[in-house]
Amino acid sequence: MSYIKIDKDKCKSCYLCMDVCPYKLIKKSNNIGTTGEYTVEFSDSEKKCIGCAQCAIVCPEIAIIEVNRE
């Protein structure tokens, strides 16, 4: 099983990843990014992420990577 990791320094706040996540596990954070907009954050306390990587595929900045869950 896997999950994702978001590089907040690369995130340009386009929010495309939020739209494609089937379980809506990506949300706006309280952190302001380089564009002056809120970056995104990944939260999966219930381990719902299926590792589809649609968020990583759609990210134009390659700010999201898939990581194996230990």
Secondary structure, DSSP 8 states (H G I E B T S, - for coil): -EEEEE-TTT-----HHHHH-TT--EEEEEEE-TTSSEEEEE--TT-------HHHHH-TT--EEEEE--
